[in-house]
Amino acid sequence: MLQITGPGSITTCDGTTRRDFLQIGTLGALGLSLAKLAGLEARAAAAAAAAKVDSGKSCILIFNLGAPSQLDCWDPKPDAPREIRGPFKPISTKGDFQITEIFPLIAQVADKFSLVRSVYHTAAAVHDTGHQMMQTGRLFQGGINSPHVGCALEFLQGRRNEMPANVILPVPMGPTGGNLPHGQDAGFLGKAYDPFVLNADPSVANFQVPDLLPPAEIGEARLKRRKELREVVEGAIKSFEASPAAELMDANFAAAYRLMTSDRAREAFDLTKEPQKVRDRYGMHRFGQCCLLARRLVERGVRFVTVNTFITVFNEITWDIHGSKPFTSIGGMKDIVAPMYDQGYSALLTDLAERGMLDSTMVASLAEFGRTPKVNPTGGRDHWPQCWTVAFAGGGVKGGRAIGRSDDIGGYPAERPVQPKDIVATIFHSLGLDPDAHLPGPQGRPFPLVDFGTQPIRELFA
C-alpha cells in the first residue's frame, strides 16, 4: 500500500520514507534503474548542448521503396542502344533537364525541384542496406543501429507543439528480403524517439488514426480520471518529478495524452476537412492521400514526415521492376506505378508552393539504389547501387537543375559522385542542424550527427 500524505511526503506500509525510497535503489519500482537514470541524464545534457533555435524548416521525405530505374524515369539516355535506353522517350521539362514521358505532370513542376544524378554506394545490392544508409547516413554494422534522420531531428529540437515531431506514413517499411533494420526508427537513441506511425491507409473510406482513439476498454471519462489520479501522484512527488531525468521518463505519457486529447491533432489528420477537388488533385490512392496528409501535418507543426510509397517488395507492385513474376516489367511500371507517383508528387510540390510553404519545407524524393543499365531477358531491370538519381525541392533548394552526371549508359557517376551520407547531410543542412553536433551513442559515447568530413550537396542551394 502506498500512502500519499502531501507533496514531498510519501510513506510506504513498512514506514519507509520517500527519501529512503530513493536512496535504497528502489527506482526499479518505477521502471528506472540507476543505470537508466544516468543514461537519461546524459541524454538530457546532450540534447541541451546540441539544441539550436528552431530554423522553422520542415522536411517531407518520400522514400520510393523498390528503387525507380534512373534510365526509365529521371536520367534518360536516348542515344544509347535500345537494351540500355529502354522503351520510353525523353521529354522536355520546366527545368534545364529532361525526364521520360511517364512523368508528364512532374515535367510541368521541374522548376521546383532539382535532380542529383550521381548517387552511388558500394555496399551489398539489397534493399535493406540502401534503406539504412539513405535514411541514417550509415550502414548497420557492429551492432550499431543509427537513428533515422527525423528521429535525430526530434532528439535535437523536440516538438513544436502537441503534434508529433516525426511521423511515418502510412506504415513503416516491411520485409524486403534482407531481414535487417530499415533505418526508420530511433536506433540507439531509444524508443522514446521513435516516429509516430500512422498505421492506417488515408485513402480508405472512414479513415481514422488508431493512436488518436482511446483503447476500446477505456472510455473518455475513465481516461480523464486516470490522468487526474496521475496528477495527484505527481503532485505528491513533484520535487522528484521536477528533475530533468524524471521529465524525460514521463515524456512519452505526456506526449501520448496530449496527442489523444488534442483538437489540433484530430483536425490535422482529418482529410475530410480538405475540399474534394484538392483530394482528387493528389489522387484518391494511398500515396496521393499520404502526400496530402504530409502537407497538412507540416502545416500544423510536424517537423519531419516520411512517406513510404510502398511497404514491401513482395505483396504489391512497386518500383522493383525485375520483370519476372511476382514483380512487374518496365512497361508495368509505366502503367501501374508511374501514374500514381506523377500525380501525387506533382500535386504536393504545387500545393506547397501555392501555400507559401515550399521555401520552408524540403521535399526529398529518395530510393535505395538504381537499376541495371541493361534490360534483362524478362523485360525488367535488376538491383544496381553503382548509380541512381534522387530529387530535392524546397527548403532552400534551387529548382530546375541537374547536379552530377552519370556516364553514357547511366551505370556509374561521371561527375560529382554523391554517397548516401551526403544525402543525409543535405537534409540536415536544410533543417538548420549543425553537422558537427553529436548524439549520445551506444554506452553514452558521443556519436557524430554525420561522419566526420561529410558535407551537404551545396550546389543545390547555390
URURFEN-V638178 format. One line per field, one symbol per residue. psi: psi as a letter, one per 30 degrees, with the letter a starting at -180 (. if undefined). burial: 1 if it has 9 or more other C-alpha atoms within 8 Angstrom, else 0. A space follows every 50 residues. Layout:
psi=???
burial=???
//
This chain:
psi=kjkjflkgjkklfggkleeeeeegggfffggjleeeeeeeeeeeeeeeef klkkfgklkjjjjikejlkeefdfikiffllefefafkkklllgagllal ffieeeefgffflkkjghkllgakhleeeeeeefffflkjlggjjlkkee eeeeeefalfafllfkkkkellkakgffhlkfggafbfflffgllkkehl jfflkhkljeffklkefjleeeeeeeeeeeeeeeefhfeeffkeeeeeef eeeeeeeeefgkeeeeeefjfffkkeeeeeefkhleeefeeeeeeeeefg fkekkkjjelelgeglkafiifekkgllleeeeefeeeeeeeeeeeeeee eeefggfefgjkjjjllfaalkekklfggakakjgfklklkklagfkklg lkklklafggflkfkikkleeeeeeeeeeefgkjfgllljakggkkjkel kkfkkliffff.
burial=00010011111100011100110011100001100010111111011001 00000011111111111111111111100100011101011111101111 11101111111111111111100011111111111111010001111111 11111110110111111111111011000011111111100011101111 11100010100101000010001000000000111111001001111100 01001001110100110110000000001011110111111111111101 11111111111111001111111100111101110111111111111111 01100011111111111111111011001111111111111111111111 11111110111111011111111111111111101011111000000111 000101100100
//
